Amino acid sequence: KVLNLDNGSEIPVDIVVLCAGRSPENSLNDLFLDAAGVSWSPKAGVLVKKSTLKAIGCNHIYACGDCASVVRGNAQKASHGAWTGFFAVCNMAVPWILRIG
């Protein structure tokens, strides 16, 4: 198997994995967040408090990854999604007194 590049060169491969992010608009448009009282915008995603990733206007909802307003543009990568996911879960589940950092 080979991967053919635009410049005509070929790279031998066993497998190709493509990671394509989604825009907040496509991911959030059909969730009726407005009805739940969650502030969001098509470009920024769910508007969250930077320190906790809690959704602004709704204290029991958290956002992470491409759909959180604190992750923007070039930062929308799997590593940021994983880190903000971990951080959101810590803020949801760990009592304030036990949090590190």
Phi, psi and omega per residue, in radians:
K1 nan 2.474 3.108
V2 -2.366 2.658 3.036
L3 -1.804 2.067 -3.139
N4 -1.576 2.124 3.140
L5 -1.587 2.819 -3.135
D6 -1.023 -0.522 -3.098
N7 -1.463 0.115 3.100
G8 1.612 -0.188 3.140
S9 -1.396 2.805 -3.117
E10 -2.187 2.525 3.101
I11 -2.164 2.168 3.081
P12 -1.196 2.370 -3.112
V13 -2.443 2.709 2.967
D14 -1.675 -0.650 -3.112
I15 -2.707 2.644 3.059
V16 -2.118 2.243 3.108
V17 -1.998 2.215 3.129
L18 -1.985 2.171 3.068
C19 -1.916 1.949 -3.134
A20 -2.061 2.130 3.128
G21 -1.276 2.970 3.093
R22 -2.063 2.613 3.085
S23 -1.363 2.618 3.101
P24 -0.980 -0.650 -3.109
E25 -1.049 -0.821 -3.130
N26 -1.163 -0.602 -3.098
S27 -1.369 -0.575 -2.977
L28 -1.860 -0.238 -2.991
N29 -0.967 -0.677 -3.042
D30 -1.714 0.240 -3.104
L31 -1.610 -0.057 3.123
F32 0.942 0.804 -3.128
L33 -1.105 -0.562 3.114
D34 -1.043 -0.707 3.140
A35 -1.148 -0.473 3.118
A36 -1.519 -0.057 3.139
G37 1.454 0.289 -3.122
V38 -1.579 2.245 3.086
S39 -1.422 2.257 3.121
W40 -2.720 2.840 3.056
S41 -2.413 2.656 -3.113
P42 -1.032 -0.585 -3.103
K43 -1.527 -0.686 -3.051
A44 -1.586 -0.439 -3.063
G45 1.596 -2.704 3.124
V46 -1.242 2.198 3.134
L47 -1.346 2.054 -3.052
V48 -2.139 2.782 2.997
K49 -1.351 2.189 -3.054
K50 -1.027 -0.614 -3.058
S51 -1.309 -0.366 -3.069
T52 -2.259 -0.305 -3.001
L53 1.173 0.310 3.030
K54 -1.302 2.437 3.096
A55 -1.154 2.361 3.092
I56 -1.209 2.207 3.133
G57 1.643 -0.068 -3.106
C58 -2.654 1.709 -2.993
N59 -1.214 -0.202 -3.114
H60 -1.840 0.184 3.117
I61 -2.110 2.348 3.111
Y62 -2.109 2.705 3.095
A63 -2.297 2.641 3.132
C64 -2.600 2.974 3.095
G65 1.164 -2.627 -3.081
D66 -1.046 -0.376 -3.070
C67 -1.607 0.035 3.092
A68 -1.728 2.375 -3.061
S69 -1.109 -0.341 -3.133
V70 -1.395 -0.240 3.101
V71 -1.807 1.971 -3.022
R72 -2.210 2.651 2.951
G73 0.805 -2.069 -3.078
N74 -1.146 -0.252 -3.141
A75 -1.435 -0.074 -3.110
Q76 -1.375 1.374 -3.136
K77 -2.222 2.849 -3.121
A78 -1.002 -0.651 -3.120
S79 -1.113 -0.679 3.100
H80 -1.222 -0.645 3.089
G81 -1.088 -0.759 3.135
A82 -1.140 -0.789 -3.106
W83 -1.140 -0.797 -3.130
T84 -1.190 -0.553 3.055
G85 -1.100 -0.824 3.100
F86 -1.050 -0.801 -3.117
F87 -1.109 -0.720 3.127
A88 -1.123 -0.764 3.131
V89 -1.113 -0.739 3.084
C90 -1.021 -0.758 -3.129
N91 -1.209 -0.503 3.114
M92 -1.350 -0.753 -2.891
A93 -1.794 -0.434 -3.046
V94 -1.703 2.186 3.108
P95 -0.999 2.565 -3.051
W96 -0.922 -0.689 -3.057
I97 -1.154 -0.427 -3.099
L98 -1.660 -0.115 -3.096
R99 -1.249 2.462 3.110
I100 -1.811 2.319 3.111
G101 1.543 nan nan
